Amino acid sequence: MNCETCQLKELVLEPTEIRDVLRCILHTIFFHRTLSLVRPKDVDCDFLEITYVQCGLPELEKEVDEKIDQFIAWVEKHPNRRSQVCLSFFDEKSKNPGWFVNKTERIYWEQWFINLHVMSPKRYSKSNSSKRLTDIGGNALEETSSRRAALESSINEVLFQIINFANEKKDHIPAIPDRIFNHEIMIPR
């Protein structure tokens, strides 16, 4: 079985945006790869003007949030670094079944690579001149606003990339009963 891979466009973001961005992307992928009956739930991002769909499965939401927490902890130890989160779907097959040994082998059939460049927010120094501070503060707000708009645009591109890949690449998906696929979310270590 071939493993299809999708390298998503790199997103440049700040630490405060990690949770919104990863929830949006991971839940969008899960929604497009879940064959079981779900109760779709529209979710608005906290810091971004983006709405996405979750499967409405509490155990999946909990798993995604736990992995995001682990990724945020990693980012705190490794600031200003490029990184990758990988969501893999797999099937399990018994490998050399025997009387006392029942080893299983994971056969990956799809991997999604979420490429992120988490940047620390720019620090604006205080000056003796309140006029300069006001100018810097105004520029900072304008810069933050334009940077966030660019991030939203990039996320929309990534969401379309996910939808296109999910719609075009279906032949490699194994026939599995009505349930969510085996999966794992891998973060940097």
CNS distance restraints for C-alpha pairs under 8 A (distance, minus, plus):
assign (resid   1 and name CA) (resid 107 and name CA) 7.77 0.50 0.50
assign (resid   1 and name CA) (resid 109 and name CA) 6.78 0.50 0.50
assign (resid   1 and name CA) (resid 172 and name CA) 7.19 0.50 0.50
assign (resid   2 and name CA) (resid 109 and name CA) 6.06 0.50 0.50
assign (resid   2 and name CA) (resid 172 and name CA) 6.71 0.50 0.50
assign (resid   3 and name CA) (resid 108 and name CA) 5.84 0.50 0.50
assign (resid   3 and name CA) (resid 109 and name CA) 4.04 0.50 0.50
assign (resid   3 and name CA) (resid 110 and name CA) 5.04 0.50 0.50
assign (resid   3 and name CA) (resid 111 and name CA) 7.18 0.50 0.50
assign (resid   3 and name CA) (resid 172 and name CA) 7.46 0.50 0.50
assign (resid   4 and name CA) (resid 109 and name CA) 6.11 0.50 0.50
assign (resid   4 and name CA) (resid 110 and name CA) 4.71 0.50 0.50
assign (resid   4 and name CA) (resid 111 and name CA) 6.37 0.50 0.50
assign (resid   4 and name CA) (resid 169 and name CA) 7.95 0.50 0.50
assign (resid   4 and name CA) (resid 172 and name CA) 7.38 0.50 0.50
assign (resid   5 and name CA) (resid 110 and name CA) 5.70 0.50 0.50
assign (resid   5 and name CA) (resid 111 and name CA) 4.74 0.50 0.50
assign (resid   5 and name CA) (resid 112 and name CA) 5.85 0.50 0.50
assign (resid   5 and name CA) (resid 113 and name CA) 7.57 0.50 0.50
assign (resid   6 and name CA) (resid 111 and name CA) 6.38 0.50 0.50
assign (resid   6 and name CA) (resid 112 and name CA) 4.91 0.50 0.50
assign (resid   6 and name CA) (resid 113 and name CA) 6.12 0.50 0.50
assign (resid   6 and name CA) (resid 165 and name CA) 7.44 0.50 0.50
assign (resid   7 and name CA) (resid 112 and name CA) 6.24 0.50 0.50
assign (resid   7 and name CA) (resid 113 and name CA) 4.89 0.50 0.50
assign (resid   7 and name CA) (resid 114 and name CA) 6.74 0.50 0.50
assign (resid   7 and name CA) (resid 115 and name CA) 7.50 0.50 0.50
assign (resid   8 and name CA) (resid 112 and name CA) 7.28 0.50 0.50
assign (resid   8 and name CA) (resid 113 and name CA) 5.93 0.50 0.50
assign (resid   8 and name CA) (resid 114 and name CA) 5.43 0.50 0.50
assign (resid   8 and name CA) (resid 115 and name CA) 6.27 0.50 0.50
assign (resid   8 and name CA) (resid 158 and name CA) 6.26 0.50 0.50
assign (resid   8 and name CA) (resid 161 and name CA) 7.16 0.50 0.50
assign (resid   8 and name CA) (resid 162 and name CA) 7.82 0.50 0.50
assign (resid   9 and name CA) (resid 114 and name CA) 7.50 0.50 0.50
assign (resid   9 and name CA) (resid 115 and name CA) 6.46 0.50 0.50
assign (resid   9 and name CA) (resid 154 and name CA) 7.91 0.50 0.50
assign (resid   9 and name CA) (resid 157 and name CA) 7.98 0.50 0.50
assign (resid   9 and name CA) (resid 158 and name CA) 6.18 0.50 0.50
assign (resid  10 and name CA) (resid 114 and name CA) 7.22 0.50 0.50
assign (resid  10 and name CA) (resid 115 and name CA) 4.53 0.50 0.50
assign (resid  10 and name CA) (resid 116 and name CA) 5.33 0.50 0.50
assign (resid  10 and name CA) (resid 117 and name CA) 6.97 0.50 0.50
assign (resid  11 and name CA) (resid 115 and name CA) 6.40 0.50 0.50
assign (resid  11 and name CA) (resid 116 and name CA) 4.95 0.50 0.50
assign (resid  11 and name CA) (resid 117 and name CA) 6.07 0.50 0.50
assign (resid  11 and name CA) (resid 151 and name CA) 7.04 0.50 0.50
assign (resid  11 and name CA) (resid 154 and name CA) 6.74 0.50 0.50
assign (resid  11 and name CA) (resid 155 and name CA) 7.36 0.50 0.50
assign (resid  12 and name CA) (resid 116 and name CA) 6.04 0.50 0.50
assign (resid  12 and name CA) (resid 117 and name CA) 4.70 0.50 0.50
assign (resid  12 and name CA) (resid 118 and name CA) 5.93 0.50 0.50
assign (resid  12 and name CA) (resid 119 and name CA) 7.01 0.50 0.50
assign (resid  12 and name CA) (resid 151 and name CA) 7.04 0.50 0.50
assign (resid  13 and name CA) (resid  17 and name CA) 6.26 0.50 0.50
assign (resid  13 and name CA) (resid  18 and name CA) 7.11 0.50 0.50
assign (resid  13 and name CA) (resid 116 and name CA) 7.36 0.50 0.50
assign (resid  13 and name CA) (resid 117 and name CA) 6.30 0.50 0.50
assign (resid  13 and name CA) (resid 118 and name CA) 5.03 0.50 0.50
assign (resid  13 and name CA) (resid 119 and name CA) 6.01 0.50 0.50
assign (resid  13 and name CA) (resid 151 and name CA) 7.09 0.50 0.50
assign (resid  14 and name CA) (resid  18 and name CA) 6.89 0.50 0.50
assign (resid  14 and name CA) (resid 118 and name CA) 5.31 0.50 0.50
assign (resid  14 and name CA) (resid 119 and name CA) 5.07 0.50 0.50
assign (resid  14 and name CA) (resid 120 and name CA) 5.77 0.50 0.50
assign (resid  14 and name CA) (resid 121 and name CA) 6.12 0.50 0.50
assign (resid  15 and name CA) (resid  72 and name CA) 7.47 0.50 0.50
assign (resid  15 and name CA) (resid  75 and name CA) 7.71 0.50 0.50
assign (resid  15 and name CA) (resid 118 and name CA) 6.21 0.50 0.50
assign (resid  15 and name CA) (resid 119 and name CA) 7.01 0.50 0.50
assign (resid  15 and name CA) (resid 120 and name CA) 6.71 0.50 0.50
assign (resid  15 and name CA) (resid 121 and name CA) 7.97 0.50 0.50
assign (resid  17 and name CA) (resid  21 and name CA) 6.14 0.50 0.50
assign (resid  17 and name CA) (resid  47 and name CA) 6.89 0.50 0.50
assign (resid  18 and name CA) (resid  22 and name CA) 5.98 0.50 0.50
assign (resid  18 and name CA) (resid  68 and name CA) 7.83 0.50 0.50
assign (resid  18 and name CA) (resid  72 and name CA) 7.26 0.50 0.50
assign (resid  18 and name CA) (resid 118 and name CA) 7.97 0.50 0.50
assign (resid  19 and name CA) (resid  23 and name CA) 5.96 0.50 0.50
assign (resid  19 and name CA) (resid  68 and name CA) 6.41 0.50 0.50
assign (resid  20 and name CA) (resid  24 and name CA) 6.06 0.50 0.50
assign (resid  20 and name CA) (resid  45 and name CA) 5.58 0.50 0.50
assign (resid  20 and name CA) (resid  46 and name CA) 6.54 0.50 0.50
assign (resid  20 and name CA) (resid  47 and name CA) 7.04 0.50 0.50
assign (resid  20 and name CA) (resid  48 and name CA) 7.50 0.50 0.50
assign (resid  21 and name CA) (resid  25 and name CA) 6.24 0.50 0.50
assign (resid  21 and name CA) (resid 155 and name CA) 7.65 0.50 0.50
assign (resid  22 and name CA) (resid  26 and name CA) 5.79 0.50 0.50
assign (resid  22 and name CA) (resid  68 and name CA) 7.01 0.50 0.50
assign (resid  23 and name CA) (resid  27 and name CA) 5.79 0.50 0.50
assign (resid  23 and name CA) (resid  64 and name CA) 7.05 0.50 0.50
assign (resid  23 and name CA) (resid  65 and name CA) 7.56 0.50 0.50
assign (resid  23 and name CA) (resid  68 and name CA) 7.88 0.50 0.50
assign (resid  24 and name CA) (resid  28 and name CA) 6.06 0.50 0.50
assign (resid  24 and name CA) (resid  45 and name CA) 7.56 0.50 0.50
assign (resid  24 and name CA) (resid  52 and name CA) 6.04 0.50 0.50
assign (resid  24 and name CA) (resid  53 and name CA) 7.91 0.50 0.50
assign (resid  25 and name CA) (resid  29 and name CA) 6.31 0.50 0.50
assign (resid  25 and name CA) (resid 158 and name CA) 7.86 0.50 0.50
assign (resid  25 and name CA) (resid 159 and name CA) 6.94 0.50 0.50
assign (resid  26 and name CA) (resid  30 and name CA) 6.22 0.50 0.50
assign (resid  26 and name CA) (resid  64 and name CA) 7.47 0.50 0.50
assign (resid  26 and name CA) (resid  87 and name CA) 7.71 0.50 0.50
assign (resid  27 and name CA) (resid  31 and name CA) 5.93 0.50 0.50
assign (resid  27 and name CA) (resid  52 and name CA) 7.82 0.50 0.50
assign (resid  27 and name CA) (resid  53 and name CA) 6.81 0.50 0.50
assign (resid  27 and name CA) (resid  54 and name CA) 5.31 0.50 0.50
assign (resid  27 and name CA) (resid  55 and name CA) 7.24 0.50 0.50
assign (resid  28 and name CA) (resid  32 and name CA) 6.37 0.50 0.50
assign (resid  28 and name CA) (resid  52 and name CA) 6.73 0.50 0.50
assign (resid  28 and name CA) (resid  53 and name CA) 6.24 0.50 0.50
assign (resid  28 and name CA) (resid  54 and name CA) 6.75 0.50 0.50
assign (resid  28 and name CA) (resid 159 and name CA) 7.33 0.50 0.50
assign (resid  28 and name CA) (resid 162 and name CA) 7.60 0.50 0.50
assign (resid  29 and name CA) (resid  33 and name CA) 6.25 0.50 0.50
assign (resid  29 and name CA) (resid 162 and name CA) 6.61 0.50 0.50
assign (resid  30 and name CA) (resid  34 and name CA) 5.84 0.50 0.50
assign (resid  30 and name CA) (resid  54 and name CA) 7.82 0.50 0.50
assign (resid  30 and name CA) (resid  55 and name CA) 7.30 0.50 0.50
assign (resid  31 and name CA) (resid  53 and name CA) 7.01 0.50 0.50
assign (resid  31 and name CA) (resid  54 and name CA) 6.18 0.50 0.50
assign (resid  31 and name CA) (resid  55 and name CA) 5.50 0.50 0.50
assign (resid  32 and name CA) (resid 163 and name CA) 7.34 0.50 0.50
assign (resid  32 and name CA) (resid 166 and name CA) 6.38 0.50 0.50
assign (resid  33 and name CA) (resid 166 and name CA) 7.36 0.50 0.50
assign (resid  33 and name CA) (resid 180 and name CA) 7.96 0.50 0.50
assign (resid  33 and name CA) (resid 181 and name CA) 7.72 0.50 0.50
assign (resid  34 and name CA) (resid  55 and name CA) 7.94 0.50 0.50
assign (resid  34 and name CA) (resid 179 and name CA) 7.31 0.50 0.50
assign (resid  34 and name CA) (resid 180 and name CA) 5.30 0.50 0.50
assign (resid  34 and name CA) (resid 181 and name CA) 6.79 0.50 0.50
assign (resid  35 and name CA) (resid 178 and name CA) 6.12 0.50 0.50
assign (resid  35 and name CA) (resid 179 and name CA) 6.34 0.50 0.50
assign (resid  35 and name CA) (resid 180 and name CA) 6.44 0.50 0.50
assign (resid  36 and name CA) (resid 178 and name CA) 4.75 0.50 0.50
assign (resid  36 and name CA) (resid 179 and name CA) 4.75 0.50 0.50
assign (resid  36 and name CA) (resid 180 and name CA) 6.10 0.50 0.50
assign (resid  37 and name CA) (resid 178 and name CA) 7.64 0.50 0.50
assign (resid  38 and name CA) (resid  55 and name CA) 5.48 0.50 0.50
assign (resid  38 and name CA) (resid  56 and name CA) 6.30 0.50 0.50
assign (resid  38 and name CA) (resid  57 and name CA) 7.27 0.50 0.50
assign (resid  39 and name CA) (resid  55 and name CA) 5.94 0.50 0.50
assign (resid  39 and name CA) (resid  56 and name CA) 5.21 0.50 0.50
assign (resid  39 and name CA) (resid  57 and name CA) 7.79 0.50 0.50
assign (resid  40 and name CA) (resid  53 and name CA) 6.19 0.50 0.50
assign (resid  40 and name CA) (resid  54 and name CA) 5.70 0.50 0.50
assign (resid  40 and name CA) (resid  55 and name CA) 4.87 0.50 0.50
assign (resid  40 and name CA) (resid  56 and name CA) 5.56 0.50 0.50
assign (resid  41 and name CA) (resid  53 and name CA) 5.43 0.50 0.50
assign (resid  41 and name CA) (resid  54 and name CA) 5.13 0.50 0.50
assign (resid  41 and name CA) (resid  55 and name CA) 6.37 0.50 0.50
assign (resid  41 and name CA) (resid  56 and name CA) 5.66 0.50 0.50
assign (resid  42 and name CA) (resid  51 and name CA) 6.57 0.50 0.50
assign (resid  42 and name CA) (resid  52 and name CA) 5.74 0.50 0.50
assign (resid  42 and name CA) (resid  53 and name CA) 4.64 0.50 0.50
assign (resid  42 and name CA) (resid  54 and name CA) 6.46 0.50 0.50
assign (resid  43 and name CA) (resid  51 and name CA) 5.44 0.50 0.50
assign (resid  43 and name CA) (resid  52 and name CA) 5.41 0.50 0.50
assign (resid  43 and name CA) (resid  53 and name CA) 6.00 0.50 0.50
assign (resid  43 and name CA) (resid  54 and name CA) 7.03 0.50 0.50
assign (resid  44 and name CA) (resid  49 and name CA) 7.40 0.50 0.50
assign (resid  44 and name CA) (resid  50 and name CA) 5.99 0.50 0.50
assign (resid  44 and name CA) (resid  51 and name CA) 4.39 0.50 0.50
assign (resid  44 and name CA) (resid  52 and name CA) 6.64 0.50 0.50
assign (resid  45 and name CA) (resid  49 and name CA) 6.56 0.50 0.50
assign (resid  45 and name CA) (resid  50 and name CA) 5.69 0.50 0.50
assign (resid  45 and name CA) (resid  51 and name CA) 6.17 0.50 0.50
assign (resid  45 and name CA) (resid  52 and name CA) 7.94 0.50 0.50
assign (resid  48 and name CA) (resid 148 and name CA) 7.42 0.50 0.50
assign (resid  48 and name CA) (resid 152 and name CA) 6.65 0.50 0.50
assign (resid  49 and name CA) (resid 152 and name CA) 7.05 0.50 0.50
assign (resid  50 and name CA) (resid 152 and name CA) 7.15 0.50 0.50
assign (resid  56 and name CA) (resid  61 and name CA) 7.74 0.50 0.50
assign (resid  57 and name CA) (resid  61 and name CA) 6.34 0.50 0.50
assign (resid  58 and name CA) (resid  62 and name CA) 6.13 0.50 0.50
assign (resid  59 and name CA) (resid  63 and name CA) 6.21 0.50 0.50
assign (resid  60 and name CA) (resid  64 and name CA) 6.15 0.50 0.50
assign (resid  61 and name CA) (resid  65 and name CA) 6.16 0.50 0.50
assign (resid  62 and name CA) (resid  66 and name CA) 6.16 0.50 0.50
assign (resid  63 and name CA) (resid  67 and name CA) 6.31 0.50 0.50
assign (resid  64 and name CA) (resid  68 and name CA) 6.17 0.50 0.50
assign (resid  65 and name CA) (resid  69 and name CA) 6.14 0.50 0.50
assign (resid  66 and name CA) (resid  70 and name CA) 6.36 0.50 0.50
assign (resid  67 and name CA) (resid  71 and name CA) 6.18 0.50 0.50
assign (resid  67 and name CA) (resid 185 and name CA) 7.03 0.50 0.50
assign (resid  67 and name CA) (resid 187 and name CA) 7.47 0.50 0.50
assign (resid  68 and name CA) (resid  72 and name CA) 6.10 0.50 0.50
assign (resid  69 and name CA) (resid  73 and name CA) 6.26 0.50 0.50
assign (resid  70 and name CA) (resid  74 and name CA) 6.30 0.50 0.50
assign (resid  70 and name CA) (resid 187 and name CA) 7.66 0.50 0.50
assign (resid  71 and name CA) (resid  75 and name CA) 6.20 0.50 0.50
assign (resid  71 and name CA) (resid 187 and name CA) 6.08 0.50 0.50
assign (resid  71 and name CA) (resid 188 and name CA) 7.29 0.50 0.50
assign (resid  72 and name CA) (resid  76 and name CA) 6.26 0.50 0.50
assign (resid  73 and name CA) (resid  77 and name CA) 6.65 0.50 0.50
assign (resid  74 and name CA) (resid  78 and name CA) 6.21 0.50 0.50
assign (resid  74 and name CA) (resid 188 and name CA) 7.21 0.50 0.50
assign (resid  74 and name CA) (resid 189 and name CA) 7.17 0.50 0.50
assign (resid  75 and name CA) (resid  79 and name CA) 5.48 0.50 0.50
assign (resid  75 and name CA) (resid  81 and name CA) 7.77 0.50 0.50
assign (resid  75 and name CA) (resid 118 and name CA) 7.55 0.50 0.50
assign (resid  79 and name CA) (resid 118 and name CA) 7.14 0.50 0.50
assign (resid  79 and name CA) (resid 119 and name CA) 6.95 0.50 0.50
assign (resid  79 and name CA) (resid 120 and name CA) 6.76 0.50 0.50
assign (resid  80 and name CA) (resid 117 and name CA) 7.09 0.50 0.50
assign (resid  80 and name CA) (resid 118 and name CA) 5.53 0.50 0.50
assign (resid  80 and name CA) (resid 119 and name CA) 4.57 0.50 0.50
assign (resid  80 and name CA) (resid 120 and name CA) 5.97 0.50 0.50
assign (resid  81 and name CA) (resid 117 and name CA) 5.92 0.50 0.50
assign (resid  81 and name CA) (resid 118 and name CA) 6.05 0.50 0.50
assign (resid  81 and name CA) (resid 119 and name CA) 7.14 0.50 0.50
assign (resid  82 and name CA) (resid 115 and name CA) 7.46 0.50 0.50
assign (resid  82 and name CA) (resid 116 and name CA) 5.75 0.50 0.50
assign (resid  82 and name CA) (resid 117 and name CA) 4.22 0.50 0.50
assign (resid  82 and name CA) (resid 118 and name CA) 6.47 0.50 0.50
assign (resid  83 and name CA) (resid 115 and name CA) 6.06 0.50 0.50
assign (resid  83 and name CA) (resid 116 and name CA) 5.32 0.50 0.50
assign (resid  83 and name CA) (resid 117 and name CA) 6.19 0.50 0.50
assign (resid  83 and name CA) (resid 118 and name CA) 7.85 0.50 0.50
assign (resid  83 and name CA) (resid 188 and name CA) 6.99 0.50 0.50
assign (resid  84 and name CA) (resid 113 and name CA) 6.36 0.50 0.50
assign (resid  84 and name CA) (resid 114 and name CA) 5.44 0.50 0.50
assign (resid  84 and name CA) (resid 115 and name CA) 4.63 0.50 0.50
assign (resid  84 and name CA) (resid 116 and name CA) 5.96 0.50 0.50
assign (resid  84 and name CA) (resid 187 and name CA) 6.86 0.50 0.50
assign (resid  84 and name CA) (resid 188 and name CA) 6.86 0.50 0.50
assign (resid  85 and name CA) (resid 113 and name CA) 5.92 0.50 0.50
assign (resid  85 and name CA) (resid 114 and name CA) 5.05 0.50 0.50
assign (resid  85 and name CA) (resid 115 and name CA) 6.69 0.50 0.50
assign (resid  85 and name CA) (resid 116 and name CA) 7.94 0.50 0.50
assign (resid  85 and name CA) (resid 185 and name CA) 7.11 0.50 0.50
assign (resid  85 and name CA) (resid 186 and name CA) 5.79 0.50 0.50
assign (resid  85 and name CA) (resid 187 and name CA) 4.92 0.50 0.50
assign (resid  85 and name CA) (resid 188 and name CA) 7.01 0.50 0.50
assign (resid  86 and name CA) (resid 111 and name CA) 6.67 0.50 0.50
assign (resid  86 and name CA) (resid 112 and name CA) 5.55 0.50 0.50
assign (resid  86 and name CA) (resid 113 and name CA) 4.64 0.50 0.50
assign (resid  86 and name CA) (resid 114 and name CA) 6.12 0.50 0.50
assign (resid  86 and name CA) (resid 185 and name CA) 5.72 0.50 0.50
assign (resid  86 and name CA) (resid 186 and name CA) 5.06 0.50 0.50
assign (resid  86 and name CA) (resid 187 and name CA) 6.66 0.50 0.50
assign (resid  87 and name CA) (resid 111 and name CA) 5.69 0.50 0.50
assign (resid  87 and name CA) (resid 112 and name CA) 5.11 0.50 0.50
assign (resid  87 and name CA) (resid 113 and name CA) 6.66 0.50 0.50
assign (resid  87 and name CA) (resid 183 and name CA) 7.05 0.50 0.50
assign (resid  87 and name CA) (resid 184 and name CA) 5.87 0.50 0.50
assign (resid  87 and name CA) (resid 185 and name CA) 4.56 0.50 0.50
assign (resid  87 and name CA) (resid 186 and name CA) 6.39 0.50 0.50
assign (resid  88 and name CA) (resid 108 and name CA) 6.84 0.50 0.50
assign (resid  88 and name CA) (resid 109 and name CA) 7.79 0.50 0.50
assign (resid  88 and name CA) (resid 110 and name CA) 5.77 0.50 0.50
assign (resid  88 and name CA) (resid 111 and name CA) 4.31 0.50 0.50
assign (resid  88 and name CA) (resid 112 and name CA) 6.33 0.50 0.50
assign (resid  88 and name CA) (resid 183 and name CA) 5.42 0.50 0.50
assign (resid  88 and name CA) (resid 184 and name CA) 5.41 0.50 0.50
assign (resid  88 and name CA) (resid 185 and name CA) 6.48 0.50 0.50
assign (resid  88 and name CA) (resid 186 and name CA) 7.98 0.50 0.50
assign (resid  89 and name CA) (resid 108 and name CA) 5.85 0.50 0.50
assign (resid  89 and name CA) (resid 109 and name CA) 6.00 0.50 0.50
assign (resid  89 and name CA) (resid 110 and name CA) 5.22 0.50 0.50
assign (resid  89 and name CA) (resid 111 and name CA) 6.34 0.50 0.50
assign (resid  89 and name CA) (resid 181 and name CA) 6.52 0.50 0.50
assign (resid  89 and name CA) (resid 182 and name CA) 5.74 0.50 0.50
assign (resid  89 and name CA) (resid 183 and name CA) 4.34 0.50 0.50
assign (resid  89 and name CA) (resid 184 and name CA) 6.75 0.50 0.50
assign (resid  90 and name CA) (resid 106 and name CA) 6.07 0.50 0.50
assign (resid  90 and name CA) (resid 107 and name CA) 5.28 0.50 0.50
assign (resid  90 and name CA) (resid 108 and name CA) 4.07 0.50 0.50
assign (resid  90 and name CA) (resid 109 and name CA) 5.44 0.50 0.50
assign (resid  90 and name CA) (resid 110 and name CA) 7.00 0.50 0.50
assign (resid  90 and name CA) (resid 181 and name CA) 7.26 0.50 0.50
assign (resid  90 and name CA) (resid 182 and name CA) 5.52 0.50 0.50
assign (resid  90 and name CA) (resid 183 and name CA) 5.94 0.50 0.50
assign (resid  91 and name CA) (resid 106 and name CA) 5.80 0.50 0.50
assign (resid  91 and name CA) (resid 107 and name CA) 5.19 0.50 0.50
assign (resid  91 and name CA) (resid 108 and name CA) 6.40 0.50 0.50
assign (resid  91 and name CA) (resid 109 and name CA) 7.39 0.50 0.50
assign (resid  91 and name CA) (resid 174 and name CA) 7.82 0.50 0.50
assign (resid  91 and name CA) (resid 181 and name CA) 7.87 0.50 0.50
assign (resid  91 and name CA) (resid 182 and name CA) 6.39 0.50 0.50
assign (resid  92 and name CA) (resid 104 and name CA) 6.13 0.50 0.50
assign (resid  92 and name CA) (resid 105 and name CA) 5.54 0.50 0.50
assign (resid  92 and name CA) (resid 106 and name CA) 4.73 0.50 0.50
assign (resid  92 and name CA) (resid 107 and name CA) 6.10 0.50 0.50
assign (resid  93 and name CA) (resid 104 and name CA) 5.45 0.50 0.50
assign (resid  93 and name CA) (resid 105 and name CA) 5.31 0.50 0.50
assign (resid  93 and name CA) (resid 106 and name CA) 6.61 0.50 0.50
assign (resid  93 and name CA) (resid 107 and name CA) 7.35 0.50 0.50
assign (resid  94 and name CA) (resid 102 and name CA) 6.73 0.50 0.50
assign (resid  94 and name CA) (resid 103 and name CA) 5.91 0.50 0.50
assign (resid  94 and name CA) (resid 104 and name CA) 4.41 0.50 0.50
assign (resid  94 and name CA) (resid 105 and name CA) 6.17 0.50 0.50
assign (resid  95 and name CA) (resid 102 and name CA) 7.17 0.50 0.50
assign (resid  95 and name CA) (resid 103 and name CA) 5.36 0.50 0.50
assign (resid  95 and name CA) (resid 104 and name CA) 5.23 0.50 0.50
assign (resid  95 and name CA) (resid 105 and name CA) 5.88 0.50 0.50
assign (resid  96 and name CA) (resid 102 and name CA) 7.40 0.50 0.50
assign (resid  96 and name CA) (resid 103 and name CA) 7.04 0.50 0.50
assign (resid  97 and name CA) (resid 101 and name CA) 6.28 0.50 0.50
assign (resid  97 and name CA) (resid 102 and name CA) 5.16 0.50 0.50
assign (resid  97 and name CA) (resid 103 and name CA) 6.75 0.50 0.50
assign (resid  98 and name CA) (resid 102 and name CA) 6.30 0.50 0.50
assign (resid 109 and name CA) (resid 172 and name CA) 6.62 0.50 0.50
assign (resid 109 and name CA) (resid 173 and name CA) 6.80 0.50 0.50
assign (resid 109 and name CA) (resid 174 and name CA) 7.96 0.50 0.50
assign (resid 110 and name CA) (resid 173 and name CA) 7.97 0.50 0.50
assign (resid 124 and name CA) (resid 136 and name CA) 7.21 0.50 0.50
assign (resid 124 and name CA) (resid 137 and name CA) 7.91 0.50 0.50
assign (resid 124 and name CA) (resid 140 and name CA) 7.90 0.50 0.50
assign (resid 126 and name CA) (resid 133 and name CA) 6.31 0.50 0.50
assign (resid 127 and name CA) (resid 132 and name CA) 6.90 0.50 0.50
assign (resid 127 and name CA) (resid 133 and name CA) 6.23 0.50 0.50
assign (resid 129 and name CA) (resid 133 and name CA) 6.39 0.50 0.50
assign (resid 130 and name CA) (resid 134 and name CA) 6.09 0.50 0.50
assign (resid 131 and name CA) (resid 135 and name CA) 6.23 0.50 0.50
assign (resid 132 and name CA) (resid 136 and name CA) 6.01 0.50 0.50
assign (resid 133 and name CA) (resid 137 and name CA) 5.94 0.50 0.50
assign (resid 134 and name CA) (resid 138 and name CA) 6.02 0.50 0.50
assign (resid 135 and name CA) (resid 139 and name CA) 6.08 0.50 0.50
assign (resid 136 and name CA) (resid 140 and name CA) 5.95 0.50 0.50
assign (resid 137 and name CA) (resid 141 and name CA) 6.26 0.50 0.50
assign (resid 138 and name CA) (resid 142 and name CA) 6.21 0.50 0.50
assign (resid 139 and name CA) (resid 143 and name CA) 5.89 0.50 0.50
assign (resid 140 and name CA) (resid 144 and name CA) 5.96 0.50 0.50
assign (resid 141 and name CA) (resid 145 and name CA) 6.04 0.50 0.50
assign (resid 142 and name CA) (resid 146 and name CA) 6.19 0.50 0.50
assign (resid 143 and name CA) (resid 147 and name CA) 5.94 0.50 0.50
assign (resid 144 and name CA) (resid 148 and name CA) 5.97 0.50 0.50
assign (resid 145 and name CA) (resid 149 and name CA) 6.20 0.50 0.50
assign (resid 146 and name CA) (resid 150 and name CA) 6.21 0.50 0.50
assign (resid 147 and name CA) (resid 151 and name CA) 6.22 0.50 0.50
assign (resid 148 and name CA) (resid 152 and name CA) 6.15 0.50 0.50
assign (resid 149 and name CA) (resid 153 and name CA) 6.24 0.50 0.50
assign (resid 150 and name CA) (resid 154 and name CA) 6.19 0.50 0.50
assign (resid 151 and name CA) (resid 155 and name CA) 6.07 0.50 0.50
assign (resid 152 and name CA) (resid 156 and name CA) 6.20 0.50 0.50
assign (resid 153 and name CA) (resid 157 and name CA) 6.39 0.50 0.50
assign (resid 154 and name CA) (resid 158 and name CA) 6.30 0.50 0.50
assign (resid 155 and name CA) (resid 159 and name CA) 6.12 0.50 0.50
assign (resid 156 and name CA) (resid 160 and name CA) 6.25 0.50 0.50
assign (resid 157 and name CA) (resid 161 and name CA) 6.13 0.50 0.50
assign (resid 158 and name CA) (resid 162 and name CA) 6.19 0.50 0.50
assign (resid 159 and name CA) (resid 163 and name CA) 6.25 0.50 0.50
assign (resid 160 and name CA) (resid 164 and name CA) 5.99 0.50 0.50
assign (resid 161 and name CA) (resid 165 and name CA) 6.08 0.50 0.50
assign (resid 162 and name CA) (resid 166 and name CA) 5.98 0.50 0.50
assign (resid 163 and name CA) (resid 167 and name CA) 6.07 0.50 0.50
assign (resid 164 and name CA) (resid 168 and name CA) 6.00 0.50 0.50
assign (resid 165 and name CA) (resid 169 and name CA) 5.71 0.50 0.50
assign (resid 166 and name CA) (resid 170 and name CA) 6.86 0.50 0.50
assign (resid 176 and name CA) (resid 181 and name CA) 7.66 0.50 0.50
